[in-house]
């Protein structure tokens, strides 16, 4: 028997784009000269910035785009303000090009008119942001690597390599759902192309046919590692073929080729839908950061640098304009002098003696230190006026019993009926009659376009959700098991948790993450984590843990109106519990930061949450200790109800923190530290911490139970506490094991 190998082909287009000076014949001459003016400004902008860095004025890195600036100018000349872009830590060129295009009057003629005031402001504010000053677009918080100007369609640059492409998919997803004609462009480099995050974003864009353009700036080096050392297939435009994404490769040193490539990508999206991948073959003239060349560090040859220098768009593009009679040498010199004056004027506002040997930041422009925490979270004013309803205040005539798990899907469905911006992303959420836990039951039948069953790519769809949130949607991300949040850690903690604060704090980030905690069910170490403690490390997150159906409804309602990211932890042990909820009206909230007394008592105070609330009440009965049990409900540091806790501890003078979860990922240690500082004067005993073991729960039923705390552990701790405080104490009625 013999075998035969048959060549396989793909229907996905893959082109190398070549162009010539004929491109200029189709352009408005003013547009052609505006692009040169922009190129001049960006190049001189960065040269001056590097000088300020050498002189110690710039705090932080300076990732220059010199050499890559021509591709940005050409490509972005094809986009409108409604189109969105993001980029990497090396985004000065794209930011300036997009922001200047947004500010540029339609009839502006660089050879005949003064520089427009709106464009002058862009230059000044961009410098201010990079220098860390209050006139910057983010108030100086973003600096060089985190630039954002949403009015111009710039939704943020990103210092995590590969962190931004999925956001652009999210921008485009939101535009598609809302029927808005726009494209979103993710700029990233050859280094990011090797990351799984980039692959996930490409796949999601192709799967959902979003109008996303993936723009690879292949400058050949990830810091000092050549692209041939990163991948066997160095034609990076090939990355799209296996996912059905059309790809275009072009000379990234050619301004006109970049414009043509972007125009072609827009044509493909207009005629066939997105996405499209573009690879600009370009070169970074300087080292990763700073004013020196790569040859100074030994990883590039000087003759290689010289060959690429001959193709500098700052040399080639003016020649092309002159060859077409659109510019002469005198006009070029006048344009250069004009850009020098623009940059001088911008820096004069910010830096004293900026052209001298001892430039100094104007002191009055530094941000005030007391604003350092502003914008980590919002003030929750968006929840003002919403009806608050506690179960204890609900008349018996307005109650009905409901199973916890049924409430999860029913409450979400009601919110989706109320708000057409709510979209759910997660693995298998659209099948199995409500996903793997029944949490999306009946939603797919009514909103199939807003219940998105994703591939297994937590990092990708979480990043997509952030992008969609920044572009007007209110995404809900279901992380099937909390352990899987570590797969999406970059998007959850470097991105969602930080994006509002680092970009100035003046915009909402309404992402809700739902995660089911299933410890005790035999799923083992990689499916049994409680993620609350992990999320609590990042103060941008609000964290809620409902222990009864009524509270779940109210906390979910609050979370789906909140402008901050929220984690809602769902404890599988509680899913079959039946408790009272309102019989009719569910449009109420349970406020964030408001604990409740689950069991009144006088002997000591127990702080707990989630499924441990019921166990704590049982432990009080088992032990005979009249413990007051406080259900925290909100678990993030800003949401702890210290007023309620202090009032209880003043009465009981003893405090126990009780959790089921393992010690390493618990929130208990933080609670104890804060309680010690706040409540020391009223405590007559050290704070007792009841929590699980050091180990993650394993599959063995016996060992799993040993890894997790329960009511018996807490009961023993309560008895020990009472006997230490009063050696003569004995329970009136304690169970005998």
C-alpha positions, 0 to 999 in steps of 0.5 A: 500500500502506498500513500500519496501527499496532495497539496492543500490550498486555502481560500484565504487571500494573502498578498504582498502589496506594492505601489508606486508614486501613482498613489499621489495622483489620486490624493488631494495635494493638501492631504499629501502635504499634511502627511509630510507635515505630520511626519516631520512633527512626529520625528522632531517630537520624538527627537526632542523627547529623547533629548529631554530623557537624556537630560533627566527631565523625562521620568520613565522610558522613552520608546521611540518610534523613529523609523516606524513613523512613516507607516503610522502616518500613511495608514492612519490618514485613511481613518476617521475619528469614529474609527478606534485604535490602540497600540503598545508601549511604542505608540507616540507616532500612532497617537499623534497621527490619529489625534492630529487627524481628529483635530485637523480642519478639513480645509487645512493647507499646511503651505498656506495656513498657520498651524491650527490651535486645536492641533497645537493643543494636541502636541502640548497635551501629548508632551504633557502626558508623556512628562507626567503632567496634569495637562496631559490627556490622562492627567499625567498618569499614563505617561509614554506607554499609556496614552488615551484620547477616546474623542479621537478614537484612541482607546489606549496604548498598552505596556503589556506585550500582546495585551491590546489586540483583544481590546480592539476586537471588543471595540469592533464587537460593540460597534457591530452590535450597535450597528455603527460603521467603524473599524478598530485597529490594533497596532502591535509588533513582531514580539506580540505576534508570538504570544497566545494572546494575539492568536486568541484575539485573531481567532475571536475576530475571525469567528465573530466577523468583527471589523478589526484590523490587526496591524503588525509593525515588524521591526525585526527585533523584540528588544534585542531578539531577532524575529528569526530567533522568535519564529520559524515562519518570519513572514508574520502576515502568514499568521492569519491564514490558518484562521481565515483572516486575509493578510497584506504585507507591505513595505512599512518604510513607504508612507504611500504603501501604508496608505494603500494597504489600509485602504485595501483593508478597509475595502475588504471589510466593506465588501466581505467583513472583517477582520484583516491582518496587515504586516508592515516590514519596518525598522526601529532605528534606535534601541528598545528605549532611549537615544542609542542605536541597537549596534551600541548594545551589540545585537545589530550591525552598523551596516544593517542600520545604514542600509535601513537608514537609506530607506528612511521615510523622512528622506523618501517621502519628501522626494516623492512629493517633490518629484510630483511637483507638490513641494519644493525645497524651499517649502520643505524648509519652511514646513520644517521651521514651522514644525520646530516653532510648533514644538517650541511653543508646546514645550514652552508651556511645560518646561522651563529652558527646554532647549537649554542644558538645565531644563526643568518641569514647571512645578505648578503642572505636577499632579497633586500627591493627594490625588494619587488614588483618585479613579481606582474606583468610582464613587457609586453615584450611579447607584443613587436613587435606586430602590434598596430592599433588604429581605428583613424589610420584605413583608411576608405577603410579598415573599415567595420561595426560590431556589438559589440557582434559579435566581441566578439566571432569572435575575440576569434575564431581567437585567438583559430585558432592561439593558440592551447593552448587557452581553454575556461571554463564556465557555458553553454559556449558550448550550446545556440548558443554561451552561454548565451550572444552569446560570444562563437558562432561558437567555439564549432563546430570547437573546441569542446575539447577546449570549456568546459561547466562546472558544476556550480562551479566557484571556481572549474573551476577557480582553474582548469584554474589556474592549466592548465595555470601553466602547459602550457595552456592559459585558458579563464574563463567566469564568467557569471555575475560579482557577481559570481566572489565572489563565486570564490574569493579564486581562483581569488584573493588569488591564481591567483592574488598572485601566480606569486609574492609569488613564485618568479615572474619568470613564466607566469600566463596567465589566462583571465577572461571574465565577462559580466556587465549587470546593467540596465537589471533588473537582480537585486542585485546579477547579476548587479555588475561591478567587475572592482573595486573588481579586482583592489584591487589585483595588480596582475590583469590587467583590460581592459574595451573596449567601442567599437568593434575595441578596444575589438579586440585589447585588447583581442588580447593583453590579449591572448598574455600577461603573466599576468592574465587579466580581460576583462569587457564586458558591455551588454549595448554595445553589440548591438552597431555597429562601425567600425572594420578592414575589413580584418586583425584583428591580431593587439593589443591595448596596455595595459595602453594606454587611448584614447581621445573619445571627445576632449574638453577644459572646463574640463577633464572627466575620464571614461570607458566602457559604460559610455564613450558614455554617457559622450560624450552625457553629454557634448553635453547635458550640453553645457560643452566642456568636454574632455572625456578620455576612460581609457580602462585599469583600473588597477592601473598600467595601468592608462595612467597618461601621457594622463590624465596629458596632458589633465588636464594641458589644462582644469584644472578640472577633473571629474571621471565618472562611472555608477557603484555603489559607493562601488565597483567602481574604482573612489575613487582610481583614485581620490586619485592618481589624487589628488597626481599627478595633484594637481598643475594644478587643480583649482577645487576639483575633481568631482566624478559622480558614482552610489548610495550606493545600489546595483541595484534592480529589480524595473526599477525605483530603478535600474535606481536610483542606477546607474549613467547616462548621465543626472547625469554627465551633471548636474555635468558638469554644476555645475562644470562650474558654481562653477568655473565661476558664469557667465558661461552659456551653449551655448546650453543645453537641457531642461528636 
